[in-house]
Amino acid sequence: MNLALFDLDNTLLAGDSDFQWGQHLIEQGVLDRELHEARNIEFYEQYKAGTLDIQEFLDFQLKPLSRHSRSQLDAWHKDFMEKRILPLITLQARKLVNRHMLAGDLCVIITATNSFVTGPIARAFGINHLIATEPEQRDGEFTGRVSGPPCFRDGKVVRLESWLDHHNLTWLSFLESWFYSDSLNDLPLLKKVTRPVAVDPDATLRAHAEKNGWPIISLR
């Protein structure tokens, strides 16, 4: 058996779901545009530059979940999927996922974006396994805090290895392991797999891939 890991934002998606969720809530009038949009853009630029403080960002991004009922959030998310996410899913991305599924590989989306935002997106790709940053819940409602370690940078390796252990698996369970990512933030996990692949990469990841002979592909 082989393992196929997929980053989500700017990899399988031709855009960033975390950023788009914030913009969607602004568009719905849930968040104040003047106060929220500039901060949302600032955090996104920090992420791309590799300077993001993940705890500061999660405090900003998860707080809105705590201010509304789960039923209301789910209704907004359904609209979010239709208007902002489905247009970001390219045919090339679907073909890549389907190729690994047809090969019988264990397919997993692993993303720093929280599981509330990304769960329905994983299902849209037909991928049953999602490892994501987990928003804390109490009695089915979100508290605005994070549960466990964020699935970000080295945290992706930690979360993945914990997930594998929970499923009675290790790296040695797989003949080969792929990880597809666009971001320099994913270098810790890219260095762990046998088949790292840079997808529409940022400049830092592109340079690293070229230096190490990693494949560079585009799903756009």
Backbone as CSV, one residue per row, in Angstrom:
resi,resn,N_x,N_y,N_z,CA_x,CA_y,CA_z,C_x,C_y,C_z
1,MET,0.850,-1.199,0.000,0.000,0.000,0.000,0.883,1.246,0.000
2,ASN,0.418,2.268,-0.689,1.109,3.551,-0.721,0.255,4.622,-0.048
3,LEU,0.908,5.701,0.357,0.248,6.816,1.037,0.315,8.054,0.148
4,ALA,-0.831,8.699,-0.077,-0.880,9.937,-0.861,-1.443,11.047,0.009
5,LEU,-0.586,12.017,0.327,-0.957,13.159,1.156,-1.110,14.386,0.275
6,PHE,-2.160,15.158,0.532,-2.426,16.352,-0.269,-2.607,17.560,0.646
7,ASP,-1.811,18.578,0.446,-2.134,19.880,1.017,-3.378,20.378,0.285
8,LEU,-4.101,21.294,0.903,-5.354,21.749,0.301,-5.226,23.119,-0.356
9,ASP,-4.944,24.140,0.450,-4.983,25.511,-0.049,-3.850,25.787,-1.028
10,ASN,-4.210,26.294,-2.192,-3.274,26.597,-3.277,-2.544,25.354,-3.792
11,THR,-3.071,24.183,-3.451,-2.544,22.929,-3.984,-3.692,22.221,-4.691
12,LEU,-4.537,21.495,-3.961,-5.728,20.933,-4.600,-6.707,22.035,-4.986
13,LEU,-6.750,23.093,-4.190,-7.588,24.248,-4.527,-6.748,25.319,-5.212
14,ALA,-7.323,25.977,-6.188,-6.660,27.104,-6.846,-6.959,28.385,-6.072
15,GLY,-6.694,28.344,-4.777,-6.952,29.460,-3.881,-6.848,28.972,-2.453
16,ASP,-7.129,29.858,-1.491,-6.964,29.562,-0.080,-8.328,29.564,0.613
17,SER,-8.749,28.410,1.130,-10.079,28.290,1.728,-10.205,29.105,3.011
18,ASP,-9.152,29.174,3.801,-9.178,29.960,5.042,-9.427,31.434,4.734
19,PHE,-8.669,31.962,3.788,-8.836,33.355,3.389,-10.233,33.581,2.804
20,GLN,-10.669,32.662,1.950,-11.971,32.810,1.310,-13.119,32.734,2.307
21,TRP,-12.964,31.925,3.366,-14.009,31.853,4.393,-14.159,33.204,5.087
22,GLY,-13.056,33.838,5.430,-13.132,35.164,6.032,-13.792,36.167,5.110
23,GLN,-13.428,36.117,3.826,-14.026,37.038,2.863,-15.520,36.764,2.679
24,HIS,-15.891,35.489,2.751,-17.302,35.131,2.625,-18.115,35.696,3.782
25,LEU,-17.571,35.601,4.996,-18.289,36.142,6.143,-18.394,37.663,6.068
26,ILE,-17.395,38.316,5.515,-17.468,39.756,5.287,-18.588,40.066,4.294
27,GLU,-18.634,39.297,3.213,-19.651,39.497,2.174,-21.063,39.296,2.733
28,GLN,-21.197,38.376,3.689,-22.504,38.106,4.303,-22.880,39.150,5.355
29,GLY,-21.950,40.054,5.665,-22.209,41.060,6.678,-22.003,40.554,8.091
30,VAL,-21.412,39.357,8.225,-21.166,38.770,9.541,-19.979,39.447,10.213
31,LEU,-18.963,39.776,9.416,-17.769,40.440,9.921,-17.663,41.829,9.308
32,ASP,-17.134,42.756,10.077,-16.952,44.121,9.604,-15.824,44.177,8.579
33,ARG,-16.132,44.672,7.390,-15.143,44.682,6.316,-13.911,45.512,6.690
34,GLU,-14.126,46.693,7.212,-13.005,47.591,7.493,-12.064,46.991,8.544
35,LEU,-12.638,46.348,9.566,-11.824,45.811,10.642,-11.193,44.466,10.282
36,HIS,-11.917,43.631,9.555,-11.501,42.248,9.358,-10.694,42.028,8.082
37,GLU,-11.061,42.710,7.006,-10.452,42.390,5.721,-8.949,42.673,5.702
38,ALA,-8.543,43.823,6.222,-7.118,44.154,6.218,-6.318,43.153,7.035
39,ARG,-6.879,42.719,8.167,-6.192,41.741,9.018,-6.126,40.379,8.319
40,ASN,-7.193,40.020,7.646,-7.236,38.763,6.906,-6.151,38.747,5.829
41,ILE,-6.021,39.833,5.110,-5.007,39.944,4.069,-3.600,39.910,4.682
42,GLU,-3.432,40.592,5.815,-2.129,40.628,6.484,-1.686,39.221,6.889
43,PHE,-2.586,38.457,7.484,-2.239,37.095,7.891,-1.918,36.222,6.667
44,TYR,-2.669,36.399,5.600,-2.437,35.610,4.385,-1.056,35.897,3.806
45,GLU,-0.665,37.165,3.805,0.664,37.523,3.305,1.765,36.960,4.216
46,GLN,1.525,36.959,5.521,2.494,36.376,6.449,2.641,34.875,6.205
47,TYR,1.524,34.202,5.945,1.576,32.768,5.654,2.434,32.508,4.420
48,LYS,2.188,33.262,3.374,2.931,33.060,2.119,4.411,33.363,2.300
49,ALA,4.729,34.288,3.212,6.123,34.663,3.452,6.820,33.741,4.438
50,GLY,6.044,32.846,5.073,6.625,31.943,6.051,6.860,32.580,7.400
51,THR,6.163,33.676,7.716,6.366,34.386,8.985,5.134,34.348,9.879
52,LEU,4.157,33.516,9.549,2.892,33.514,10.283,3.056,32.983,11.703
53,ASP,2.516,33.720,12.675,2.378,33.238,14.045,1.054,32.473,14.095
54,ILE,1.114,31.148,14.106,-0.088,30.346,13.953,-1.065,30.536,15.108
55,GLN,-0.568,30.727,16.324,-1.475,30.915,17.461,-2.224,32.235,17.356
56,GLU,-1.519,33.272,16.934,-2.168,34.577,16.759,-3.221,34.491,15.662
57,PHE,-2.870,33.793,14.587,-3.824,33.658,13.490,-5.056,32.861,13.903
58,LEU,-4.863,31.758,14.626,-6.000,30.927,15.019,-6.918,31.674,15.973
59,ASP,-6.365,32.495,16.836,-7.198,33.309,17.714,-8.098,34.224,16.891
60,PHE,-7.529,34.776,15.820,-8.277,35.653,14.915,-9.316,34.864,14.107
61,GLN,-8.925,33.708,13.580,-9.762,32.984,12.637,-10.854,32.153,13.302
62,LEU,-10.616,31.656,14.513,-11.587,30.785,15.150,-12.617,31.531,15.994
63,LYS,-12.301,32.759,16.394,-13.237,33.515,17.225,-14.624,33.649,16.584
64,PRO,-14.720,33.967,15.265,-16.059,34.092,14.676,-16.906,32.826,14.789
65,LEU,-16.257,31.652,14.861,-17.023,30.414,14.981,-17.759,30.345,16.310
66,SER,-17.221,31.003,17.326,-17.815,30.923,18.664,-18.988,31.873,18.845
67,ARG,-19.182,32.770,17.897,-20.208,33.801,18.053,-21.539,33.426,17.415
68,HIS,-21.575,32.273,16.760,-22.785,31.882,16.033,-23.070,30.409,16.249
69,SER,-24.332,30.029,16.119,-24.715,28.641,16.314,-24.152,27.759,15.203
70,ARG,-23.997,26.478,15.494,-23.482,25.551,14.488,-24.427,25.488,13.289
71,SER,-25.719,25.542,13.523,-26.673,25.481,12.414,-26.516,26.683,11.489
72,GLN,-26.284,27.863,12.062,-26.086,29.047,11.230,-24.772,28.962,10.471
73,LEU,-23.713,28.497,11.150,-22.423,28.332,10.484,-22.517,27.343,9.337
74,ASP,-23.244,26.252,9.546,-23.397,25.250,8.491,-24.132,25.837,7.286
75,ALA,-25.113,26.676,7.532,-25.851,27.304,6.433,-24.939,28.236,5.645
76,TRP,-24.146,29.026,6.337,-23.188,29.908,5.650,-22.170,29.085,4.868
77,HIS,-21.753,27.945,5.454,-20.738,27.121,4.791,-21.278,26.501,3.506
78,LYS,-22.526,26.107,3.496,-23.114,25.540,2.282,-23.056,26.553,1.142
79,ASP,-23.381,27.791,1.449,-23.314,28.860,0.452,-21.865,29.131,0.054
80,PHE,-20.976,29.089,1.024,-19.540,29.269,0.808,-18.998,28.223,-0.170
81,MET,-19.394,26.981,0.004,-18.952,25.909,-0.899,-19.372,26.194,-2.330
82,GLU,-20.611,26.558,-2.502,-21.154,26.757,-3.848,-20.544,27.970,-4.540
83,LYS,-20.395,29.055,-3.796,-19.960,30.312,-4.417,-18.449,30.461,-4.512
84,ARG,-17.722,29.948,-3.508,-16.294,30.260,-3.442,-15.370,29.056,-3.601
85,ILE,-15.810,27.863,-3.201,-14.908,26.720,-3.213,-15.014,25.879,-4.479
86,LEU,-16.200,25.492,-4.863,-16.329,24.635,-6.050,-15.667,25.251,-7.286
87,PRO,-15.741,26.584,-7.482,-15.025,27.165,-8.632,-13.500,27.055,-8.536
88,LEU,-12.964,26.751,-7.342,-11.518,26.640,-7.158,-10.999,25.216,-7.343
89,ILE,-11.917,24.263,-7.577,-11.518,22.869,-7.767,-11.331,22.619,-9.256
90,THR,-10.111,22.413,-9.668,-9.809,22.242,-11.089,-9.942,20.783,-11.509
91,LEU,-10.127,20.581,-12.795,-10.190,19.236,-13.354,-8.879,18.492,-13.105
92,GLN,-7.764,19.209,-13.219,-6.454,18.575,-13.005,-6.323,18.055,-11.571
93,ALA,-6.851,18.823,-10.600,-6.785,18.388,-9.204,-7.618,17.129,-8.988
94,ARG,-8.803,17.107,-9.568,-9.649,15.913,-9.437,-8.982,14.701,-10.081
95,LYS,-8.346,14.889,-11.230,-7.676,13.783,-11.910,-6.529,13.237,-11.079
96,LEU,-5.785,14.122,-10.414,-4.670,13.689,-9.574,-5.176,12.824,-8.426
97,VAL,-6.205,13.302,-7.744,-6.775,12.538,-6.630,-7.315,11.202,-7.122
98,ASN,-8.046,11.221,-8.221,-8.643,9.989,-8.743,-7.580,8.980,-9.152
99,ARG,-6.456,9.467,-9.676,-5.379,8.554,-10.071,-4.851,7.775,-8.862
100,HIS,-4.673,8.490,-7.749,-4.191,7.806,-6.545,-5.261,6.872,-5.975
101,MET,-6.507,7.273,-6.043,-7.577,6.409,-5.540,-7.672,5.128,-6.360
102,LEU,-7.603,5.250,-7.677,-7.677,4.078,-8.548,-6.495,3.145,-8.334
103,ALA,-5.359,3.708,-7.903,-4.173,2.888,-7.621,-4.285,2.184,-6.266
104,GLY,-5.339,2.497,-5.509,-5.524,1.879,-4.201,-4.725,2.519,-3.093
105,ASP,-4.223,3.746,-3.331,-3.432,4.433,-2.314,-4.332,4.960,-1.194
106,LEU,-3.786,5.050,-0.007,-4.476,5.678,1.112,-4.359,7.191,0.927
107,CYS,-5.470,7.852,0.674,-5.471,9.284,0.347,-5.912,10.100,1.561
108,VAL,-5.133,11.141,1.876,-5.385,11.974,3.046,-5.144,13.435,2.672
109,ILE,-6.096,14.299,2.985,-5.845,15.738,2.926,-5.293,16.160,4.271
110,ILE,-4.176,16.875,4.253,-3.560,17.360,5.493,-3.339,18.860,5.352
111,THR,-3.995,19.641,6.199,-4.050,21.086,6.007,-4.028,21.841,7.327
112,ALA,-3.445,23.033,7.285,-3.436,23.898,8.458,-4.798,24.529,8.707
113,THR,-5.620,24.611,7.676,-6.945,25.219,7.814,-7.837,24.326,8.672
114,ASN,-8.705,24.937,9.471,-9.476,24.167,10.447,-10.474,23.215,9.787
115,SER,-10.831,22.175,10.526,-11.648,21.093,9.979,-13.079,21.513,9.679
116,PHE,-13.590,22.556,10.350,-14.934,23.026,10.006,-14.961,23.541,8.580
117,VAL,-13.980,24.335,8.223,-13.920,24.877,6.858,-13.614,23.783,5.846
118,THR,-12.713,22.856,6.189,-12.170,21.941,5.183,-12.874,20.587,5.086
119,GLY,-13.641,20.202,6.107,-14.315,18.903,6.056,-15.176,18.720,4.819
120,PRO,-16.088,19.649,4.520,-16.905,19.507,3.320,-16.087,19.562,2.024
121,ILE,-14.950,20.242,2.046,-14.106,20.316,0.845,-13.464,18.953,0.585
122,ALA,-12.982,18.306,1.650,-12.434,16.956,1.496,-13.490,16.019,0.918
123,ARG,-14.721,16.126,1.410,-15.800,15.271,0.896,-16.092,15.565,-0.565
124,ALA,-15.943,16.829,-0.976,-16.169,17.184,-2.379,-15.160,16.513,-3.292
125,PHE,-13.972,16.219,-2.773,-12.959,15.494,-3.537,-13.128,13.981,-3.415
126,GLY,-14.032,13.539,-2.551,-14.214,12.116,-2.332,-13.152,11.506,-1.442
127,ILE,-12.442,12.342,-0.680,-11.386,11.876,0.218,-11.964,11.739,1.627
128,ASN,-11.867,10.535,2.167,-12.485,10.239,3.465,-11.643,10.661,4.659
129,HIS,-10.352,10.848,4.439,-9.451,11.108,5.564,-8.945,12.551,5.516
130,LEU,-9.145,13.269,6.618,-8.733,14.664,6.735,-7.977,14.849,8.036
131,ILE,-6.786,15.429,7.941,-6.031,15.849,9.119,-5.919,17.361,9.039
132,ALA,-6.513,18.051,10.003,-6.601,19.512,9.950,-6.454,20.074,11.355
133,THR,-6.258,21.369,11.443,-6.320,22.034,12.742,-7.746,21.887,13.279
134,GLU,-7.859,21.508,14.553,-9.178,21.202,15.119,-9.677,22.328,16.020
135,PRO,-10.799,22.946,15.668,-11.389,23.934,16.571,-12.045,23.234,17.763
136,GLU,-11.828,23.780,18.932,-12.413,23.184,20.144,-13.931,23.317,20.116
137,GLN,-14.610,22.264,20.575,-16.066,22.281,20.641,-16.533,21.926,22.050
138,ARG,-17.670,22.487,22.415,-18.314,22.139,23.679,-19.814,22.051,23.421
139,ASP,-20.364,20.869,23.679,-21.789,20.614,23.435,-22.166,20.915,21.982
140,GLY,-21.251,20.582,21.065,-21.544,20.738,19.640,-21.322,22.131,19.083
141,GLU,-20.939,23.075,19.944,-20.706,24.448,19.497,-19.216,24.780,19.651
142,PHE,-18.738,25.709,18.829,-17.323,26.073,18.860,-17.041,27.085,19.969
143,THR,-15.873,26.914,20.595,-15.494,27.813,21.696,-14.646,28.993,21.226
144,GLY,-14.103,28.912,20.010,-13.198,29.947,19.523,-11.736,29.647,19.803
145,ARG,-11.479,28.488,20.416,-10.106,28.073,20.707,-9.737,26.850,19.872
146,VAL,-8.452,26.542,19.854,-7.965,25.388,19.103,-7.840,24.193,20.041
147,SER,-8.099,22.996,19.508,-7.962,21.758,20.270,-6.739,21.001,19.764
148,GLY,-5.764,20.797,20.644,-4.566,20.074,20.250,-3.619,20.938,19.454
149,PRO,-2.522,20.334,18.966,-1.532,21.113,18.220,-2.045,21.518,16.844
150,PRO,-1.784,22.740,16.408,-2.170,23.143,15.052,-1.470,22.273,14.007
151,CYS,-2.159,22.015,12.927,-1.612,21.192,11.842,-0.840,22.102,10.885
152,PHE,0.311,22.583,11.354,1.049,23.631,10.642,2.543,23.400,10.805
153,ARG,3.292,23.485,9.701,4.728,23.273,9.696,5.079,21.935,10.343
154,ASP,5.966,21.931,11.370,6.323,20.668,12.025,5.102,19.995,12.643
155,GLY,4.087,20.794,12.958,2.857,20.238,13.514,2.162,19.293,12.552
156,LYS,2.373,19.464,11.255,1.790,18.522,10.297,2.403,17.136,10.458
157,VAL,3.693,17.093,10.681,4.356,15.803,10.891,3.850,15.166,12.178
158,VAL,3.762,15.963,13.239,3.276,15.466,14.528,1.860,14.919,14.400
159,ARG,0.984,15.695,13.771,-0.410,15.281,13.639,-0.546,14.054,12.744
160,LEU,0.231,14.003,11.661,0.168,12.849,10.772,0.634,11.579,11.484
161,GLU,1.751,11.659,12.199,2.273,10.465,12.851,1.343,10.002,13.972
162,SER,0.678,10.939,14.632,-0.330,10.563,15.630,-1.509,9.871,14.957
163,TRP,-1.912,10.388,13.798,-3.026,9.790,13.039,-2.663,8.387,12.573
164,LEU,-1.452,8.223,12.073,-1.005,6.901,11.629,-1.006,5.920,12.795
165,ASP,-0.500,6.345,13.945,-0.468,5.488,15.127,-1.876,5.069,15.549
166,HIS,-2.814,6.016,15.469,-4.212,5.731,15.821,-4.803,4.665,14.900
167,HIS,-4.320,4.614,13.656,-4.803,3.629,12.686,-3.873,2.412,12.585
168,ASN,-3.021,2.253,13.593,-2.086,1.122,13.643,-1.187,1.066,12.413
169,LEU,-0.716,2.246,12.001,0.168,2.363,10.853,1.424,3.127,11.249
170,THR,2.477,2.981,10.459,3.694,3.784,10.599,4.161,4.127,9.186
171,TRP,5.249,4.902,9.081,5.819,5.177,7.766,6.207,3.872,7.063
172,LEU,6.603,2.873,7.839,7.042,1.605,7.264,5.892,0.761,6.732
173,SER,4.654,1.214,6.978,3.490,0.495,6.450,3.322,0.703,4.950
174,PHE,4.057,1.681,4.398,3.853,2.072,2.998,5.112,1.839,2.182
175,LEU,4.931,1.313,0.980,6.058,1.159,0.070,6.565,2.525,-0.356
176,GLU,5.621,3.432,-0.677,5.970,4.797,-1.072,4.971,5.764,-0.462
177,SER,5.415,6.990,-0.282,4.538,8.036,0.255,4.729,9.307,-0.558
178,TRP,3.620,9.882,-1.003,3.623,11.146,-1.739,3.114,12.262,-0.833
179,PHE,3.627,13.453,-1.045,3.018,14.643,-0.463,3.068,15.745,-1.500
180,TYR,1.895,16.289,-1.806,1.749,17.361,-2.781,1.496,18.668,-2.037
181,SER,2.324,19.679,-2.266,2.161,20.959,-1.574,2.711,22.109,-2.404
182,ASP,2.183,23.294,-2.128,2.626,24.515,-2.803,3.550,25.364,-1.943
183,SER,3.676,25.035,-0.648,4.170,26.028,0.310,5.476,25.666,0.999
184,LEU,6.299,26.666,1.206,7.519,26.515,1.998,7.205,26.058,3.419
185,ASN,5.996,26.380,3.911,5.620,25.970,5.263,5.516,24.455,5.412
186,ASP,5.427,23.744,4.284,5.276,22.292,4.327,6.586,21.540,4.120
187,LEU,7.702,22.237,4.143,8.993,21.569,3.954,9.248,20.455,4.983
188,PRO,8.868,20.613,6.264,9.111,19.507,7.204,8.473,18.188,6.769
189,LEU,7.239,18.251,6.272,6.572,17.021,5.843,7.054,16.576,4.461
190,LEU,7.338,17.512,3.587,7.863,17.146,2.269,9.165,16.359,2.397
191,LYS,9.965,16.690,3.416,11.237,15.997,3.613,11.069,14.602,4.220
192,LYS,9.859,14.297,4.730,9.620,13.003,5.360,9.170,11.930,4.373
193,VAL,8.507,12.351,3.288,7.937,11.370,2.362,8.980,10.915,1.348
194,THR,8.678,9.789,0.670,9.601,9.294,-0.359,9.396,10.004,-1.684
195,ARG,8.210,10.603,-1.890,7.906,11.261,-3.168,7.359,12.669,-2.935
196,PRO,8.193,13.632,-2.575,7.709,15.014,-2.435,7.450,15.622,-3.803
197,VAL,6.332,16.341,-3.925,5.970,16.977,-5.185,5.563,18.430,-4.914
198,ALA,6.203,19.373,-5.592,5.858,20.791,-5.474,4.772,21.125,-6.493
199,VAL,3.682,21.702,-6.021,2.527,21.999,-6.880,2.343,23.510,-6.958
200,ASP,2.502,24.071,-8.157,2.377,25.528,-8.306,3.063,26.223,-7.121
201,PRO,4.343,25.930,-6.896,4.995,26.307,-5.635,5.330,27.782,-5.509
202,ASP,5.443,28.226,-4.261,5.984,29.560,-4.003,7.468,29.548,-4.340
203,ALA,8.084,30.721,-4.359,9.466,30.842,-4.830,10.434,30.014,-3.990
204,THR,10.234,30.009,-2.679,11.146,29.271,-1.809,11.044,27.770,-2.035
205,LEU,9.817,27.268,-2.120,9.645,25.836,-2.358,10.140,25.456,-3.741
206,ARG,9.899,26.308,-4.731,10.382,26.010,-6.090,11.915,25.867,-6.091
207,ALA,12.596,26.789,-5.430,14.055,26.730,-5.388,14.525,25.458,-4.687
208,HIS,13.843,25.098,-3.603,14.213,23.891,-2.865,13.964,22.651,-3.724
209,ALA,12.831,22.631,-4.440,12.514,21.486,-5.290,13.527,21.344,-6.416
210,GLU,13.890,22.451,-7.035,14.873,22.407,-8.125,16.223,21.915,-7.618
211,LYS,16.611,22.374,-6.435,17.899,21.973,-5.863,17.939,20.485,-5.560
212,ASN,16.811,19.926,-5.127,16.773,18.533,-4.687,16.187,17.584,-5.734
213,GLY,15.849,18.112,-6.896,15.329,17.252,-7.955,13.919,16.750,-7.732
214,TRP,13.137,17.492,-6.943,11.746,17.106,-6.734,10.913,17.496,-7.953
215,PRO,9.908,16.699,-8.307,9.009,17.090,-9.404,8.271,18.391,-9.081
216,ILE,8.046,19.199,-10.092,7.249,20.428,-9.971,6.121,20.324,-10.981
217,ILE,4.878,20.394,-10.504,3.732,20.265,-11.393,2.780,21.444,-11.196
218,SER,1.831,21.571,-12.102,0.781,22.579,-11.969,-0.579,21.900,-12.077
219,LEU,-1.499,22.313,-11.212,-2.873,21.840,-11.269,-3.821,22.965,-11.674
220,ARG,-3.299,24.031,-12.203,-4.103,25.189,-12.578,-4.515,25.111,-14.050
